[in-house]
């Protein structure tokens, strides 16, 4: 099998979206996706998780981090056994859509078989938040449906269970989280 960079993983997702990485380009890391089991994992992630999310949103899902070879995963400081390295995870955002609301909607969607759903917020030095969602799917074994919120500010990382709103404090760190009112969220994109 030869590597085809335009190979579709599902109707709206291509391998190139999952292999693309500014860090890989910067350090000359070959992040090509060639192994059949990685391709099969990505196809399952796309068809069973990302396509249903795209359908619910009615908008493109933009992959910011997909597959990571071992060298790339080390370069970005990823977890040693990151699901990204197995083609089981993607970080994404949807333009013009509140990521917090979308994460809550996904968490309540029984028909989306995710393993892990993480609403992530990183505060820049100027206190501007960058938000995205990490989602994973295991092709083999049980998908846990674990939901977390991760907030990083001033080099400090905090993780809580569930989808919550990180609150940025006056001293430049997230010092608490606020539970999201499900009455005003949760079904926003059905």
Secondary structure in CASP SS format (residue, H / E / C, confidence):
PFRMAT SS
TARGET T0000
AUTHOR 0000-0000-0000
METHOD secondary structure of the structure
MODEL  1
X C 1.00
X C 1.00
X C 1.00
X C 1.00
X C 1.00
X C 1.00
X C 1.00
X E 1.00
X E 1.00
X E 1.00
X C 1.00
X C 1.00
X E 1.00
X E 1.00
X H 1.00
X H 1.00
X H 1.00
X H 1.00
X H 1.00
X C 1.00
X C 1.00
X H 1.00
X H 1.00
X H 1.00
X H 1.00
X H 1.00
X H 1.00
X C 1.00
X C 1.00
X C 1.00
X C 1.00
X C 1.00
X C 1.00
X C 1.00
X C 1.00
X H 1.00
X H 1.00
X H 1.00
X H 1.00
X H 1.00
X H 1.00
X H 1.00
X H 1.00
X H 1.00
X H 1.00
X H 1.00
X H 1.00
X H 1.00
X H 1.00
X H 1.00
X H 1.00
X H 1.00
X H 1.00
X H 1.00
X H 1.00
X H 1.00
X H 1.00
X C 1.00
X C 1.00
X C 1.00
X C 1.00
X E 1.00
X E 1.00
X E 1.00
X E 1.00
X C 1.00
X C 1.00
X C 1.00
X C 1.00
X H 1.00
X H 1.00
X H 1.00
X H 1.00
X H 1.00
X H 1.00
X C 1.00
X C 1.00
X C 1.00
X C 1.00
X C 1.00
X C 1.00
X C 1.00
X H 1.00
X H 1.00
X H 1.00
X H 1.00
X C 1.00
X C 1.00
X E 1.00
X E 1.00
X E 1.00
X E 1.00
X E 1.00
X C 1.00
X C 1.00
X C 1.00
X C 1.00
X C 1.00
X H 1.00
X H 1.00
X H 1.00
X H 1.00
X H 1.00
X H 1.00
X H 1.00
X H 1.00
X H 1.00
X C 1.00
X C 1.00
X C 1.00
X C 1.00
X C 1.00
X C 1.00
X C 1.00
X C 1.00
X E 1.00
X E 1.00
X E 1.00
X E 1.00
X E 1.00
X E 1.00
X E 1.00
X E 1.00
X C 1.00
X C 1.00
X C 1.00
X C 1.00
X C 1.00
X E 1.00
X E 1.00
X E 1.00
X E 1.00
X E 1.00
X E 1.00
X E 1.00
X E 1.00
X C 1.00
X C 1.00
X C 1.00
X C 1.00
X C 1.00
X C 1.00
X C 1.00
X C 1.00
X C 1.00
X E 1.00
X E 1.00
X E 1.00
X E 1.00
X E 1.00
X E 1.00
X E 1.00
X E 1.00
X C 1.00
X C 1.00
X E 1.00
X E 1.00
X E 1.00
X E 1.00
X E 1.00
X E 1.00
X C 1.00
X C 1.00
X E 1.00
X E 1.00
X E 1.00
X E 1.00
X E 1.00
X C 1.00
X C 1.00
X C 1.00
X C 1.00
X C 1.00
X E 1.00
X E 1.00
X E 1.00
X E 1.00
X E 1.00
X E 1.00
X C 1.00
X C 1.00
X C 1.00
X C 1.00
X C 1.00
X C 1.00
X C 1.00
X C 1.00
X C 1.00
X C 1.00
X C 1.00
END
